[in-house]
């Protein structure tokens, strides 16, 4: 079996990053490999161990890429793990995401295991890099209210 490992650090606190990954309204804004080639994602997440998630990434051409799985570990806000299976396949892999905060910056580390070939691992790595780039390009912190 093969593995894809990706990490990236953001100017985002760990609680916000956890919410970006676990709240389906937030995930819908970034969970796709390209903001240019894909429109908004349809995301459902039953956030509990044993809960099911479904991510539908819709290309601008209308082609839909859907993955589903089961949440296998939750350790808020440090760790999230879930199975990963593309619709139309029997191959199930595992995604482990860890969040580490230092000085209000969060590093997201993704370890995607149980992939069937190096080519498969490389494709998934490319997709995860695009997803992490989508967070970087799309996330805007909430505006703070002005106070005298």
C-alpha positions as CSV (number, residue, x, y, z in Angstrom):
1,X,0.0,0.0,0.0
2,X,1.1,3.6,-0.6
3,X,0.8,6.9,1.3
4,X,0.4,10.6,0.5
5,X,1.7,13.1,3.1
6,X,1.0,16.8,2.8
7,X,1.3,19.6,5.3
8,X,0.8,23.4,5.2
9,X,0.8,26.2,7.8
10,X,-1.8,28.9,8.0
11,X,-2.3,32.2,9.8
12,X,-5.5,30.7,11.2
13,X,-6.0,29.6,14.9
14,X,-6.6,25.9,15.6
15,X,-10.3,26.3,16.6
16,X,-11.1,28.0,13.4
17,X,-9.2,25.5,11.3
18,X,-11.0,22.6,13.1
19,X,-14.3,24.3,12.2
20,X,-13.2,24.7,8.6
21,X,-12.7,20.9,8.4
22,X,-15.7,19.7,10.5
23,X,-18.5,22.1,9.7
24,X,-20.2,21.2,6.4
25,X,-21.0,24.8,5.7
26,X,-17.3,25.7,5.9
27,X,-16.1,22.6,4.1
28,X,-18.4,23.4,1.2
29,X,-16.3,26.5,0.5
30,X,-12.9,24.9,0.2
31,X,-13.1,21.1,-0.1
32,X,-12.1,20.7,-3.7
33,X,-8.8,20.4,-5.5
34,X,-9.2,23.7,-7.5
35,X,-11.3,26.8,-7.0
36,X,-11.0,27.5,-10.7
37,X,-12.0,24.1,-12.0
38,X,-14.7,23.2,-9.4
39,X,-17.7,25.1,-8.1
40,X,-18.9,25.0,-4.5
41,X,-18.8,21.6,-2.9
42,X,-21.9,19.8,-1.4
43,X,-20.8,18.5,2.0
44,X,-22.6,16.5,4.7
45,X,-20.8,15.6,7.9
46,X,-22.2,13.6,10.8
47,X,-19.5,14.7,13.2
48,X,-19.2,11.7,15.6
49,X,-17.1,8.6,15.6
50,X,-19.0,6.2,13.3
51,X,-20.7,9.2,11.6
52,X,-20.9,9.3,7.8
53,X,-19.7,12.1,5.6
54,X,-20.2,12.8,1.9
55,X,-18.3,15.2,-0.3
56,X,-19.6,16.1,-3.8
57,X,-17.0,18.1,-5.7
58,X,-18.6,19.5,-8.8
59,X,-16.5,20.6,-11.8
60,X,-17.4,23.7,-13.7
61,X,-18.2,21.3,-16.6
62,X,-20.9,19.6,-14.4
63,X,-18.9,16.4,-13.8
64,X,-19.3,15.3,-10.1
65,X,-16.6,13.6,-8.1
66,X,-18.1,12.1,-4.9
67,X,-16.3,10.6,-1.9
68,X,-17.9,9.1,1.2
69,X,-16.6,7.5,4.4
70,X,-16.9,7.0,8.1
71,X,-15.3,9.2,10.8
72,X,-13.1,6.8,12.8
73,X,-11.4,9.3,15.2
74,X,-12.1,12.7,16.6
75,X,-9.8,14.5,19.1
76,X,-11.0,18.1,18.9
77,X,-9.1,20.2,17.8
78,X,-5.9,18.2,17.3
79,X,-6.9,15.1,15.2
80,X,-9.5,13.9,12.7
81,X,-9.4,10.5,10.9
82,X,-11.9,9.1,8.4
83,X,-12.2,6.5,5.7
84,X,-12.2,7.6,2.0
85,X,-14.0,5.8,-0.8
86,X,-14.7,7.3,-4.3
87,X,-18.2,6.5,-5.5
88,X,-18.1,3.7,-8.0
89,X,-15.1,1.9,-6.4
90,X,-14.6,-0.7,-3.7
91,X,-11.2,0.7,-2.6
92,X,-11.3,2.3,0.8
93,X,-8.4,4.3,2.1
94,X,-7.7,6.2,5.4
95,X,-7.2,10.0,5.9
96,X,-5.6,11.2,9.1
97,X,-5.5,14.9,9.7
98,X,-3.6,16.5,12.5
99,X,-3.7,20.2,13.6
100,X,-0.9,21.8,15.5
101,X,-1.0,25.4,16.6
102,X,2.0,27.6,17.4
103,X,1.7,31.3,17.9
104,X,-1.9,31.4,16.5
105,X,-0.7,29.7,13.3
106,X,-2.0,26.2,12.5
107,X,-0.2,23.5,10.6
108,X,-2.4,21.0,8.9
109,X,-0.8,17.6,8.3
110,X,-2.6,15.1,6.1
111,X,-1.6,11.4,5.9
112,X,-3.6,9.5,3.3
113,X,-2.8,5.8,3.6
114,X,-4.0,2.5,2.1
115,X,-3.7,3.8,-1.5
116,X,-3.2,1.2,-4.2
117,X,-0.2,2.6,-6.1
118,X,2.3,5.3,-6.2
119,X,0.3,6.9,-9.0
120,X,-2.8,6.8,-6.8
121,X,-0.8,8.4,-3.9
122,X,0.5,11.1,-6.2
123,X,-3.0,11.9,-7.6
124,X,-4.4,12.1,-4.0
125,X,-1.4,14.3,-2.9
126,X,-2.1,16.7,-5.8
127,X,-5.8,16.8,-4.8
128,X,-5.0,17.5,-1.2
129,X,-2.5,20.2,-2.1
130,X,-5.3,21.8,-4.2
131,X,-7.7,21.6,-1.2
132,X,-5.1,23.2,1.1
133,X,-4.5,25.9,-1.5
134,X,-8.3,26.5,-1.6
135,X,-8.3,27.2,2.1
136,X,-5.4,29.6,1.7
137,X,-7.1,31.4,-1.2
138,X,-10.6,31.4,0.1
139,X,-10.5,31.8,3.9
140,X,-11.1,35.3,5.2
141,X,-11.2,36.0,8.9
142,X,-14.4,37.5,10.2
143,X,-14.2,41.2,10.5
144,X,-13.9,42.5,14.0
145,X,-16.4,45.1,15.2
146,X,-15.1,48.5,15.7
147,X,-15.0,49.6,19.3
148,X,-14.2,53.2,20.5
